Amino acid sequence: MTKTAIVTGGAGGMGLATAKILGGDHRVVITDVNRQRLDAAAAELRDHGVDAAAVACDITSRASVEALFQQTDREGSVRAVVHTAGISPQMGTADKIIRINALGTVNITKPPSRSPPRDSRWSTSPPSPGT
């Protein structure tokens, strides 16, 4: 099964740079809310030889994040999620910053009905004492 990495904020900056690195041995699914930037970034990744897909996703919407994971799970085994989406104080109001940087992070790290594969070493839980 294809190893897949999801990169939020993948349409530019740290997200696009991360997707280029992960693309060396993963299929990469980049996400963003801006479809034009997303499509351009996916084309750039493909030009660099990366197996890339672009999925529009609003990380502030639990339903949108759930749809992202459902679609991505159908196309390959999700082995990594890199969350680079975020905005700085100069990019929006306090409410917008909280929704994207805080709520978006919660939605990405704990999608409503997704659990890691049984053979996965990935966990959102802290390690047990003694491990």
HELIX and SHEET records of a PDB file:
HELIX    1   1 GLY A   13  LEU A   22  1                                  10    
HELIX    2   2 ARG A   35  ASP A   47  1                                  13    
HELIX    3   3 ARG A   62  GLU A   75  1                                  14    
HELIX    4   4 PRO A   89  MET A   91  5                                   3    
HELIX    5   5 ALA A   94  ILE A   97  1                                   4    
HELIX    6   6 ILE A   98  LEU A  103  3                                   6    
HELIX    7   7 GLY A  104  THR A  109  1                                   6    
SHEET    1   A 4 ALA A  52  ALA A  56  0                                        
SHEET    2   A 4 ARG A  27  ASP A  32  1                                        
SHEET    3   A 4 LYS A   3  THR A   8  1                                        
SHEET    4   A 4 SER A  77  HIS A  83  1                                        
END                                                                             
